[in-house]
Amino acid sequence: MHIVEEDLYKVSCRIDRIDLRQHGITLDDLMNRSPLGQMFLKKAAELAKESTGYDWPGCAFSMQMDIYNNEVVVIFSERIDDYLYNLRTAVAALDKEQADNMMKMIAFISMAEEDEARDMIRRFETNVKEA
């Protein structure tokens, strides 16, 4: 596994097929989020974050997985712009009223300073977990 810091609060983790075999998981485990795949991704995220040498905010987490012939690249991010991008893509699955409300929230977060934006995101994430 090779970890590269892409930006503040954003790291990529390059995982080759040998890494997967050594951990007893398959590409299907990652794709289908099997319990083994989830454990592997959680550990990879922890290692990736620890490799940066700074404290991560603990909110606005997003993950992107790119699959190539010889490796899987997983990008772990707690950047607000990445989080909002993922929220915007989720809007397509919502009904009109929910989509409108989500877009309003995205707009408010986009206009806020980072600390205030993270507070809004934390409240949103808490409400989603409680729902």
C-alpha positions in Angstrom: 0.0 0.0 0.0 1.4 3.4 -1.0 0.0 6.6 0.5 0.3 10.0 -1.0 -0.9 13.3 0.5 -2.8 15.0 -2.3 -3.8 18.1 -0.4 -4.7 19.3 3.1 -7.2 16.7 4.4 -7.0 14.6 1.3 -4.8 11.5 0.7 -4.7 8.7 -1.9 -4.0 5.2 -1.0 -2.7 3.0 -3.9 -3.5 -0.6 -3.2 -2.2 -3.3 -5.6 -3.6 -6.8 -6.0 -0.8 -8.2 -3.8 -2.0 -6.0 -1.0 -5.5 -7.3 -1.4 -4.3 -10.9 -1.3 -2.1 -10.3 1.7 -5.1 -9.0 3.6 -7.4 -11.8 2.4 -9.8 -9.7 0.5 -10.9 -9.4 -3.1 -11.8 -6.5 -5.3 -15.4 -7.6 -4.8 -15.1 -7.1 -1.1 -14.2 -3.5 -1.7 -16.8 -2.9 -4.3 -19.6 -4.5 -2.4 -18.5 -3.2 1.0 -18.4 -6.7 2.5 -17.5 -6.7 6.3 -13.9 -7.6 5.3 -13.8 -4.8 2.7 -15.2 -2.3 5.2 -12.6 -3.3 7.8 -9.8 -3.0 5.3 -11.0 0.5 4.1 -11.4 1.7 7.7 -7.8 0.6 8.5 -6.5 2.1 5.2 -8.3 5.4 6.1 -6.7 5.4 9.6 -3.2 4.7 8.2 -3.6 7.3 5.5 -4.7 10.0 8.0 -1.9 9.1 10.4 0.6 9.5 7.6 -0.1 13.2 7.3 1.2 14.4 10.7 -1.7 16.7 11.5 -5.1 16.4 13.1 -8.1 15.8 10.8 -11.4 17.6 11.5 -13.4 14.5 11.9 -16.3 15.6 9.6 -17.1 15.9 5.9 -15.6 12.5 5.2 -15.8 11.3 1.6 -14.2 8.4 -0.3 -13.5 7.9 -4.0 -12.4 4.5 -5.4 -10.8 4.3 -8.8 -10.1 0.8 -10.2 -7.3 0.1 -12.6 -5.9 -3.1 -14.1 -3.2 -3.5 -11.5 -4.3 -1.4 -8.6 -7.1 0.3 -6.7 -6.7 3.9 -5.7 -8.8 5.0 -2.8 -9.0 8.7 -2.0 -9.9 9.7 1.5 -10.9 13.3 2.0 -12.3 15.5 4.7 -12.3 18.5 2.4 -15.5 20.5 2.3 -15.4 20.9 -1.5 -15.2 17.1 -2.0 -18.0 16.6 0.5 -20.2 19.1 -1.3 -19.5 17.5 -4.6 -20.7 14.2 -3.3 -23.8 15.8 -1.8 -24.6 17.4 -5.2 -24.4 14.0 -6.9 -26.7 12.6 -4.3 -29.3 15.3 -5.1 -30.2 13.4 -8.3 -31.7 10.6 -6.3 -34.0 12.8 -4.2 -37.5 14.0 -5.0 -37.9 17.7 -5.9 -38.6 19.0 -2.4 -35.8 17.2 -0.8 -33.4 18.1 -3.7 -34.3 21.8 -3.3 -33.7 21.7 0.4 -30.4 19.9 -0.1 -29.3 22.4 -2.6 -30.1 25.3 -0.2 -28.0 23.6 2.5 -25.2 23.1 0.0 -25.4 26.8 -0.9 -25.2 27.8 2.8 -22.3 25.6 3.5 -20.5 26.9 0.3 -20.8 30.5 1.4 -19.7 29.9 5.0 -16.2 30.2 6.4 -14.5 26.8 7.1 -15.2 26.6 10.8 -18.9 27.5 10.4 -19.2 25.2 7.4 -17.8 22.3 9.4 -20.3 23.1 12.2 -23.1 22.9 9.7 -21.8 19.6 8.3 -21.4 18.1 11.8 -25.0 19.0 12.6 -26.2 17.5 9.3 -24.2 14.3 9.8 -25.5 14.0 13.3 -29.1 14.4 12.1 -28.6 11.8 9.4 -27.2 9.3 11.9 -30.1 9.9 14.2 -32.8 9.6 11.5 
